[in-house]
Amino acid sequence: MSEFFSAPMGPFCSERCKLVDLGRWFAEDYRVSEPLRPDHFAEFEDLQGEGLDSPVE
């Protein structure tokens, strides 16, 4: 697994930040704004191995 998730809280700085993020998902503050189409994923088709565990910049 990549270093991105290696800390005890994964990508979060603390348990509180982790719970705040979860609360935002439950409140639907984060959502997909439009239906996903195959062309949305075209740039990721060639990712393999370690590239799949790296955050997209």
Summary of the structure (lengths in Angstrom):
residues: 57
radius of gyration: 14.5
end to end distance: 18.1
largest distance: 35.9
contacts: 80
relative contact order: 0.16
helix: 47%
strand: 0%
